[in-house]
Amino acid sequence: MNKTRYTAVFNRKKQLNKQGKALLQIECYLNGRKKYFSTNIYIEPKDWNNKTRTIKTDYPNAIKLNKQITETLRNLENFELDKINNGKPFNLNMLDDFFKGEAVKTFTEFMELEIPLLESSKGTKNSQLTTLKKLKDFKKVIYFEDLTFEFLHDFNLYLTKQTITYKKLPPKKLTQSTISKYFKNIKRFVNLAINKDLMNVQNYPFRKFKIKQTESKKVFLTPNEIELFENVELTDENKKYQIVKDLFMFSVYTGLRYSDVFSLQKKDIVSIGGNDWLIKTMEKTDENVRIPIYTIFDGKPTQILNKYTNFGSIFCFEHLTNQHCNRQLKEICKLAKIENKNLTFHVARHTTATYLLYKGVSITTVQKILGHKKLATTQIYGHIMDTTIENELKAVNF
């Protein structure tokens, strides 16, 4: 197999600019074909040594510029060799990718450029930006070659010692699930960098470093607790909790995530055969869900929608932050006398799954309602319900 010849060439077009200077280029020659790339270096003919193909030493910054050219030539050769050694075909057009990648010299810069370009939900992008911030806090500039097993190991230790604070609440350490999410984000961009030939696959750090997974405990409301929550009376100063209560129950009735409840538009409610259906593309997964809200939970989702039908927007509900909802949910939980439950908005979705399975709805139907891509994700709730059913049967006075 022929190898490309890389050479520095000066004033190829034999034409000087108004300052009497000409461009220095990189010539790439393979199998009778040539391709040229600019170094963005302009010098006068008197400053070029055509014999050594270098800038003369008496030129200002000559040492630095010659080193830059030499490194570019060497990096081009390495770029070609990496392709060949990995069993990939090579041609001169591939060098366009090399020179595009040249502008990105660090992994942190690469993440900054790629995060806005990826087709991800707002929540995923925020998670990626948080990961980038944590990386920069650990080390301000991270080069591609820095990403080794040792680096990931040290970053993991760093994260385990970190604490977070929210307003006047006492500081708490990062959970393992949060740390795992950071590493999953890093892994995604490492894989992307390898695919863009910015990193060598032989140096893949996640071959040795394994992301520690934790099986999160699924919190959900039992059928009795759903009833307690539904029937709690909100009077006087507690009336301010009504909107959050309604939205939480709407999530229970439909299985929609927080992001999907607040992005729900009036056009997503479609009449089919005279009955209301909720048809929506989910924010997080891009999966399409079709929910017959006229019949699920005896049509209670439609009742809540009708309650807010005069909200003057294309959206069905006024936007509230997740933190605001979660704070109010804890207060409603106390009023409903639901104990030992760390109630968050996402608990509603877990409740939907466990309740429908409890009522005998097939697991494949539950999968479609929740918009799970994999049945295995839905099957987790089947194991939870085994315990719930056992506990409830034991409580019955037969």
C-alpha angles and dihedrals in degrees: 000000000000118000124221118253113223118199138168110235129186129211095352092174093048091233130122126208125232090279091055093251135122136204125265111219141182113240116207114194124187130159095342094313127110133201127184132208129188122242089194087232117131121188139161119261090248090062095056124089104206093187096057093026091229137115111265114260095238090063114103111263090004093144093051094045094046089050090051091052093046092050091049091052091048092046090051090054091048091048090055093044092051090055093049095043090051090054094251124139117248134209135160093259089067089068088073087071090050094056092045089052092048089076090061107068102160137048092230091054089047091055091048091054097042102044095072091045098054120095097239135137120261090254092052092048090051089051091050092049090050089051090051091050091051090050091051091047088054094044123358097217121026118191122204091249089055090069100096135135089262092053093050091045092052092044089053091053089048092053094049089060095048122105130198129208131199118199109299096343117116115263118263135191123254112268120240090244090058092048090048089053090054091053092046088055092049090048091053092055093042089055090047092050090051091050089052090049093243090121132037113246089218088067094053103149096199091065087081103018112075122199109237110234126203124198103234117223109243110227115201140157119254119229089261092051091049088057092048091051093046093050100043109123117228110200137160111350091002093065088089088073094060097093093051090046091052094046093048091051090047087056090049091050095048106026091232119154122239090260092051095048092054095041091049110125129200089244088062089069105082129183113227116179090345092305129109119248127180109223115178144149107236117240098223104041104020086231119144118236127194114193124178095220092177090071110021109099088001092295096300093140089061091051091056092046090052089051090061098034092117093059101126101230142082085252123080097225139030111257117255126177120252090238092053092050093047093050092051093044090060090054092048088049090058092048090050089050092236105155135200095014123123094212117203131160091259090060086074091065092049088049092054092054097047094043095050092048089047089055091052100257110155116258092237091056090049088050091055094047092050093042094232113170092208127045088217089069091057093044090067088073091053090065091048091053092052087065094043093052092048092051093047093047091051089054092055117099099225 
